[in-house]
Amino acid sequence: MSQEVLLVSLRRNGQITDPAAALTEPRWVRWILIAVSLLFLAFFLLVPLAVVFVTAFEKGIAYYFQSVNNPEALSAIRLTLITAAVSVVLNTLFGVAAAWAVTRFRFPFKNLLITMIDIPFTVSPVISGFVFVLLFGLQGLMGPWLKDHNIQIIFTPIGIILATIFVTFPFVSRELIPLMEEQGADEEEAAMVLGASGWQILRKVTLPNIQWGLLYGVILCNARAMGEFGAVSVVSGHIRGLTNTLPLHVEILYNEYDFTAAFAAASLLAFLALVTLVAKTVVEARVDRERQISSLSLGEGISHEH
């Protein structure tokens, strides 16, 4: 018996007057679940976050700004921002292209492409870093050729950018593929019939329809790029002032027992994470709203057809 049939039966028999009441847990159960959730969040999220900021300012505001303004910290911040910017731009281009190809065309090995997009989600970032070492290191597959041409990738910012691109490239495409599948291709086909070119369809039809989902994927990609540690740690070489991103800079300071400076640098990442969380929440709400509107429009279209 389906849920709807059961509710109708109970209402007819006078056992419930409000259908929502049959689906509502007792008040004490709800309060216990809410309390457990809040305690869990407080212990594993709010308390560690508070510790980061309290320890960062433990020796005063002057020492805090001294810690984040020294040349090594500024170099780490600059490299982190550059790496995130390059990764986001390239992964956005790849994500849009991959999502369009998967949702709008039929071609051989389509499922293989979707599976390959998910590889960074299933492979440890440390393993991803080692793959780049095996490819571009001195003893790697392309190492001798790179050495002969005086090209160095491992232990340089280029290697860090490549490793970050690899671990972050599924975020945009994985957000767009289900969204574009749900929207369908009716508007693109209509624009094509009216004589629009492929570029015009992309710019005036596809991108406006997926703008909020695209922005959501970009936010997730940027957050992962700025906080990536495993793959970057393997390919960076930990060269101060050259190949240390902000997470690696925090690790070095912590290992040297300079806890206040380490937490000062970590507070920058925490602040960026909070900003990202707020942006993610706003965009996520807008994406859900757009999907609801799309579903309602689709439902109205089907009802008019019948």
C-alpha positions in Angstrom: 0.0 0.0 0.0 1.4 3.4 -1.0 1.8 6.2 1.4 -0.9 8.3 -0.2 -3.4 5.4 0.0 -2.6 4.8 3.6 -3.1 8.4 4.5 -6.5 8.5 2.7 -7.6 5.4 4.5 -6.6 6.8 7.9 -8.4 10.0 7.3 -11.6 8.3 6.2 -11.5 6.2 9.4 -11.1 9.3 11.5 -7.8 8.1 12.9 -6.0 11.3 11.8 -7.3 14.8 10.9 -4.1 16.2 9.6 -2.1 14.2 7.0 1.2 15.8 8.1 0.6 14.5 11.6 1.1 10.9 10.5 4.5 11.8 9.2 5.7 13.8 12.2 7.9 12.3 14.9 7.0 12.9 18.6 8.3 16.2 20.0 10.9 14.5 22.3 12.4 12.5 19.4 12.8 15.7 17.4 14.4 17.6 20.3 16.8 14.7 20.9 17.9 14.5 17.2 18.3 18.3 17.1 20.4 18.3 20.3 22.6 15.5 19.1 23.2 17.3 15.8 24.0 20.6 17.4 26.4 19.0 19.9 28.1 17.1 17.1 28.6 20.3 15.1 29.8 22.2 18.1 32.3 19.6 19.1 33.7 18.8 15.6 33.3 22.2 13.8 32.7 25.2 16.0 35.1 24.4 18.8 38.1 23.6 16.5 37.2 26.7 14.5 37.2 28.8 17.6 40.5 27.3 18.7 42.1 28.3 15.4 41.1 32.0 15.8 41.9 32.2 19.5 45.3 30.7 19.1 46.0 32.9 16.1 45.5 36.0 18.2 47.1 34.5 21.3 50.2 36.8 21.2 48.2 39.9 20.1 47.1 41.5 16.9 50.6 42.9 16.1 52.2 39.4 16.1 49.3 38.1 14.0 49.9 40.6 11.3 53.6 40.0 11.5 53.0 36.3 11.0 50.8 36.7 7.9 52.9 39.6 6.4 56.3 37.9 6.4 57.8 37.1 2.9 57.2 33.3 3.2 53.6 33.7 4.2 52.9 36.2 1.5 54.6 33.9 -1.1 52.4 31.0 0.1 49.3 33.2 -0.1 50.2 34.4 -3.6 50.9 30.9 -4.9 47.6 29.6 -3.3 45.6 32.3 -5.0 47.3 31.8 -8.4 46.9 28.0 -8.2 43.2 28.3 -7.3 42.6 30.9 -10.1 44.2 28.8 -12.8 42.5 25.6 -11.7 39.1 27.2 -11.5 39.4 28.8 -15.0 40.6 25.6 -16.7 38.2 23.4 -14.8 35.3 25.7 -15.6 36.1 25.4 -19.3 36.5 21.7 -19.1 33.4 21.3 -17.0 31.1 23.1 -19.4 32.6 21.3 -22.4 32.3 17.9 -20.7 28.8 18.5 -19.4 27.6 19.7 -22.9 29.2 16.7 -24.6 27.7 14.2 -22.1 24.2 15.7 -22.1 23.8 16.8 -25.7 25.6 14.2 -27.8 25.7 10.5 -28.3 29.2 9.1 -28.9 31.2 5.9 -28.2 32.7 5.5 -24.8 30.4 8.1 -23.3 30.1 6.1 -20.0 33.9 5.8 -20.0 34.2 9.6 -20.1 31.8 9.9 -17.1 33.8 7.3 -15.2 37.1 9.1 -15.9 35.6 12.3 -14.6 35.0 10.6 -11.3 38.6 9.3 -10.9 39.9 12.1 -8.7 37.0 11.3 -6.3 38.1 7.7 -5.9 41.9 8.1 -5.9 43.8 9.4 -2.9 45.3 12.9 -3.5 48.7 11.5 -2.4 48.5 8.9 -5.1 47.6 11.6 -7.6 50.7 13.5 -6.6 52.9 10.4 -7.0 51.4 9.8 -10.5 52.8 13.3 -11.5 56.1 12.4 -10.0 56.2 9.2 -12.0 55.3 11.1 -15.2 57.4 14.3 -14.9 60.1 13.5 -12.3 63.8 13.0 -13.2 63.3 9.2 -13.0 59.8 9.4 -14.5 58.4 8.5 -17.9 59.0 11.9 -19.4 61.8 12.9 -17.0 64.8 12.4 -19.5 63.0 14.3 -22.3 62.1 17.2 -19.9 65.7 17.3 -18.6 67.1 17.4 -22.2 64.9 20.4 -22.9 65.7 22.1 -19.6 62.1 21.9 -18.5 61.2 21.3 -14.8 57.7 20.5 -13.6 58.1 18.7 -10.3 59.1 20.9 -7.4 57.9 24.0 -9.2 54.6 26.0 -9.2 53.7 24.4 -12.5 53.6 20.9 -10.9 51.5 22.3 -8.0 49.0 23.8 -10.5 48.8 20.5 -12.5 48.2 18.4 -9.4 45.5 20.8 -8.2 43.8 20.8 -11.6 43.7 17.0 -11.5 42.1 16.7 -8.0 39.6 19.5 -8.7 38.4 19.0 -12.3 35.3 16.9 -11.4 33.5 19.6 -9.4 32.2 21.8 -12.2 31.3 19.0 -14.6 29.6 16.9 -11.9 27.4 19.8 -10.9 26.4 20.7 -14.4 25.8 17.2 -15.9 22.7 16.4 -13.8 21.4 20.0 -14.1 21.7 20.0 -17.9 20.1 16.5 -18.1 17.2 17.7 -16.1 16.7 20.8 -18.2 16.8 18.9 -21.5 17.8 20.2 -24.9 14.5 21.7 -26.1 15.7 25.3 -25.9 19.0 24.6 -27.7 17.2 22.7 -30.4 14.7 25.5 -30.9 17.5 28.0 -31.2 19.3 25.8 -33.7 16.1 25.6 -35.8 15.9 29.4 -35.7 19.4 29.6 -37.2 21.6 30.3 -34.2 25.2 29.1 -34.3 26.8 26.9 -31.7 28.5 29.8 -30.0 25.3 31.8 -29.9 23.4 28.8 -28.4 26.1 28.4 -25.7 26.2 32.1 -24.9 22.6 33.1 -25.0 20.8 29.8 -24.1 22.9 27.3 -22.3 25.0 29.5 -20.0 22.1 31.6 -18.8 20.2 28.4 -17.9 23.1 26.9 -16.0 24.6 30.0 -14.5 23.8 29.2 -10.9 24.8 25.6 -11.1 28.0 26.7 -12.8 28.7 29.2 -10.0 28.0 26.5 -7.4 30.5 24.2 -9.1 33.1 27.0 -9.3 32.8 27.7 -5.6 33.3 24.1 -4.7 36.3 23.8 -7.1 37.9 27.0 -5.6 37.4 25.8 -2.1 39.1 22.5 -2.8 41.9 24.1 -4.8 42.8 26.5 -2.0 42.8 23.8 0.7 44.4 21.0 -1.3 47.3 19.4 0.7 48.0 15.8 -0.3 48.8 16.0 -4.0 50.5 19.4 -3.6 52.7 18.1 -0.8 54.0 15.4 -3.0 55.0 17.5 -6.0 56.0 20.8 -4.2 59.3 19.9 -2.6 58.4 22.2 0.3 60.7 25.0 -1.0 60.2 28.0 1.2 59.1 31.1 -0.7 58.7 29.2 -3.9 56.6 26.0 -3.8 54.8 26.3 -0.5 51.1 26.9 -0.7 49.2 28.1 2.4 48.3 24.6 3.7 52.0 23.6 3.4 53.1 26.8 5.0 50.9 26.0 8.0 52.4 22.5 8.2 55.9 23.7 8.3 55.2 26.3 11.0 53.4 23.7 13.1 56.3 21.2 12.8 58.7 23.9 13.9 56.5 24.5 17.0 55.6 28.0 16.0 52.0 27.3 16.9 50.8 30.9 16.9 52.1 31.7 13.5 50.8 28.4 12.2 47.3 29.1 13.5 47.6 32.7 12.1 48.1 31.3 8.6 45.4 28.7 9.2 43.0 31.4 10.2 43.3 32.8 6.7 42.2 29.4 5.3 39.4 29.2 7.9 38.2 32.7 6.9 38.2 31.7 3.2 36.3 28.6 4.1 33.7 30.6 6.0 33.3 32.9 3.0 33.0 30.0 0.7 30.4 28.4 3.0 28.3 31.5 2.9 28.6 31.8 -0.9 27.8 28.1 -1.2 24.7 28.4 0.9 23.4 31.3 -1.1 24.1 29.8 -4.4 22.7 26.4 -3.4 19.4 28.0 -2.3 19.2 29.7 -5.7 20.0 26.4 -7.6 17.3 24.6 -5.6 14.9 27.4 -6.5 15.8 27.2 -10.2 15.3 23.5 -10.2 11.9 23.8 -8.5 10.8 26.4 -11.1 12.1 24.1 -13.9 10.2 21.1 -12.4 7.0 23.1 -12.1 7.4 24.4 -15.7 7.9 20.8 -16.9 4.9 19.6 -14.9 2.7 22.4 -16.3 3.8 21.5 -19.8 2.9 17.9 -19.3 -0.5 18.7 -17.8 -1.3 21.0 -20.8 -0.4 18.3 -23.2 -2.9 16.0 -21.5 
